[in-house]
């Protein structure tokens, strides 16, 4: 220790550092992510213009050709397309996370005395807000073309809560993919390849009865179908599933909750360990 | 009373999929001093900084920052340091002011303090006019300064800088050097990585030369230059006619004298300052008129060549990805 300067110059006094709790730190991240959306409203195109376009395309281009028993197609369509939007929040969270990792924001964040899960929690919440904005825009579009919530406030709210719960579950898939991939473009390519079959091989846009029986089984066991069916029934937008439909469609509310729990239980550990692994390097 | 060192690396090792990015590195940085980690691209400098700043977990070994263990007390370590990464990690979509607000609230600093410190730091770093513009409109130099302002918000006693001037134009570079020297005067300890030999020579009290994940030399800039070979005395005469006589005089003190006729310059080996003063006094009494007399030491570039057998890259690879993990191995 002979080379140590024994009297280093006095340092400027340090301000009081009170590391934030997980909740406060997550809220700060949400504030920052929402500021991004406000600065770049085009980030919302995916859930606004695109969703409205989907609603109109399906309602008016395909709608006439798709017969729905006991309901009109526009009523039938809205819950499906809302679930699809919710599923897309996993792509949104994945792209946001990869971009934060790529641009060094996560590194900067990790060098601070902050609970580390905050970056994931904050990302998840802002992605849910992002999707919810899309749901709201679609709701208004729906109201304009004749969609209604017909079964009262409680059931109506319950439907939206199920949507959010399902969104929360699929977000873990997004965090997992976002932690594994290196570029936003790769995430985008991968997520859309997965999202389209996932949201189309279901009862989202057309009834499952007319599908070949193997495809029908896949579609009816698809978690997306259960949530869609639950919303349709809660909002009074479609008939209950027929007696030959798969079990999840017979009990759509219970299975929506069940699927959400299963998906979260499956993907959350994968996501956290992938993010940790990425964070160790 | 001994002051604990600001930073210690204790046999740090980091493997990425079998590649040894860092292979047993130790060093000590006394408080208030500047350590330069010098090495070419891929030497393991960034990986070292990432381990010491708790961003990356060492495969083995450990380190201490402000006396806290990086593995056992990561939160105390994070409170004690500021980090300016290789790619300026400011949020481009946020304004300069919002960037400080973001980091300030993540530190849990009082709002009033953040506002005051922001004014102070922006004035110091010449960012007042740009404070409310999105950071994506900033020039490279401004981004680095904003990055530094963010790192200094909580007045950390120890600041890590990963290639702080890579990609900056010479003017911004010397501006940043000036700021860093000021920080040292105020008592901040700096650990900086650089591929610029000139930069290490300029700023660092101690240099650790890293190549392929290992320390290949360490010491003050002067010591390193001494290792690369002897210094030499260079004498420039006023009149070319005196060359022969001068060479004769010098040979008495320095066996090999090299004579350049055109520039009237004599170069002889010298052990150090002592030899130089001896030769100077010889010329003083001889009456030969001199334009200049000085000691020339080998440059750090010579040092690097001597130590590694290859030259240090003085410019980053064209189009190199400046992502945070490009140093060492791509995991």
HADDOCK unambig.tbl for C-alpha pairs under 7 A between the chains (distance, minus, plus):
assign (segid A and resid 4 and name CA) (segid B and resid 30 and name CA) 5.52 0.50 0.50
assign (segid A and resid 6 and name CA) (segid B and resid 2 and name CA) 6.42 0.50 0.50
assign (segid A and resid 6 and name CA) (segid B and resid 3 and name CA) 6.14 0.50 0.50
assign (segid A and resid 8 and name CA) (segid B and resid 31 and name CA) 6.38 0.50 0.50
assign (segid A and resid 8 and name CA) (segid B and resid 32 and name CA) 5.54 0.50 0.50
assign (segid A and resid 8 and name CA) (segid B and resid 187 and name CA) 6.26 0.50 0.50
assign (segid A and resid 9 and name CA) (segid B and resid 186 and name CA) 6.44 0.50 0.50
assign (segid A and resid 9 and name CA) (segid B and resid 187 and name CA) 4.87 0.50 0.50
assign (segid A and resid 10 and name CA) (segid B and resid 187 and name CA) 6.13 0.50 0.50
assign (segid A and resid 11 and name CA) (segid B and resid 186 and name CA) 6.12 0.50 0.50
assign (segid A and resid 11 and name CA) (segid B and resid 187 and name CA) 5.30 0.50 0.50
assign (segid A and resid 11 and name CA) (segid B and resid 188 and name CA) 6.98 0.50 0.50
assign (segid A and resid 14 and name CA) (segid B and resid 154 and name CA) 6.56 0.50 0.50
assign (segid A and resid 14 and name CA) (segid B and resid 155 and name CA) 5.59 0.50 0.50
assign (segid A and resid 15 and name CA) (segid B and resid 154 and name CA) 6.26 0.50 0.50
assign (segid A and resid 16 and name CA) (segid B and resid 109 and name CA) 6.35 0.50 0.50
assign (segid A and resid 17 and name CA) (segid B and resid 107 and name CA) 5.93 0.50 0.50
assign (segid A and resid 17 and name CA) (segid B and resid 108 and name CA) 5.75 0.50 0.50
assign (segid A and resid 17 and name CA) (segid B and resid 109 and name CA) 5.49 0.50 0.50
assign (segid A and resid 18 and name CA) (segid B and resid 107 and name CA) 6.43 0.50 0.50
assign (segid A and resid 18 and name CA) (segid B and resid 108 and name CA) 4.66 0.50 0.50
assign (segid A and resid 18 and name CA) (segid B and resid 109 and name CA) 6.39 0.50 0.50
assign (segid A and resid 19 and name CA) (segid B and resid 106 and name CA) 6.92 0.50 0.50
assign (segid A and resid 19 and name CA) (segid B and resid 107 and name CA) 5.28 0.50 0.50
assign (segid A and resid 19 and name CA) (segid B and resid 108 and name CA) 4.97 0.50 0.50
assign (segid A and resid 20 and name CA) (segid B and resid 106 and name CA) 6.38 0.50 0.50
assign (segid A and resid 20 and name CA) (segid B and resid 107 and name CA) 6.80 0.50 0.50
assign (segid A and resid 20 and name CA) (segid B and resid 108 and name CA) 5.31 0.50 0.50
assign (segid A and resid 25 and name CA) (segid B and resid 106 and name CA) 5.94 0.50 0.50
assign (segid A and resid 28 and name CA) (segid B and resid 102 and name CA) 6.93 0.50 0.50
assign (segid A and resid 36 and name CA) (segid B and resid 93 and name CA) 6.15 0.50 0.50
assign (segid A and resid 102 and name CA) (segid B and resid 323 and name CA) 6.84 0.50 0.50
assign (segid A and resid 103 and name CA) (segid B and resid 89 and name CA) 6.55 0.50 0.50
assign (segid A and resid 104 and name CA) (segid B and resid 89 and name CA) 5.26 0.50 0.50
assign (segid A and resid 104 and name CA) (segid B and resid 324 and name CA) 6.46 0.50 0.50
assign (segid A and resid 105 and name CA) (segid B and resid 89 and name CA) 5.88 0.50 0.50
assign (segid A and resid 107 and name CA) (segid B and resid 55 and name CA) 6.56 0.50 0.50
assign (segid A and resid 108 and name CA) (segid B and resid 89 and name CA) 6.60 0.50 0.50
assign (segid A and resid 110 and name CA) (segid B and resid 55 and name CA) 6.14 0.50 0.50
assign (segid A and resid 111 and name CA) (segid B and resid 53 and name CA) 6.39 0.50 0.50
assign (segid A and resid 111 and name CA) (segid B and resid 54 and name CA) 6.74 0.50 0.50
assign (segid A and resid 111 and name CA) (segid B and resid 55 and name CA) 6.44 0.50 0.50
assign (segid A and resid 111 and name CA) (segid B and resid 78 and name CA) 5.68 0.50 0.50
assign (segid A and resid 112 and name CA) (segid B and resid 78 and name CA) 5.37 0.50 0.50
assign (segid A and resid 112 and name CA) (segid B and resid 79 and name CA) 6.81 0.50 0.50
assign (segid A and resid 112 and name CA) (segid B and resid 107 and name CA) 6.75 0.50 0.50
assign (segid A and resid 113 and name CA) (segid B and resid 75 and name CA) 5.19 0.50 0.50
assign (segid A and resid 113 and name CA) (segid B and resid 78 and name CA) 5.25 0.50 0.50
assign (segid A and resid 113 and name CA) (segid B and resid 79 and name CA) 5.81 0.50 0.50
assign (segid A and resid 113 and name CA) (segid B and resid 107 and name CA) 6.60 0.50 0.50
assign (segid A and resid 114 and name CA) (segid B and resid 106 and name CA) 6.54 0.50 0.50
assign (segid A and resid 279 and name CA) (segid B and resid 56 and name CA) 6.81 0.50 0.50
assign (segid A and resid 280 and name CA) (segid B and resid 55 and name CA) 6.81 0.50 0.50
assign (segid A and resid 280 and name CA) (segid B and resid 56 and name CA) 4.69 0.50 0.50
assign (segid A and resid 280 and name CA) (segid B and resid 57 and name CA) 5.28 0.50 0.50
assign (segid A and resid 281 and name CA) (segid B and resid 56 and name CA) 4.76 0.50 0.50
assign (segid A and resid 281 and name CA) (segid B and resid 57 and name CA) 6.62 0.50 0.50
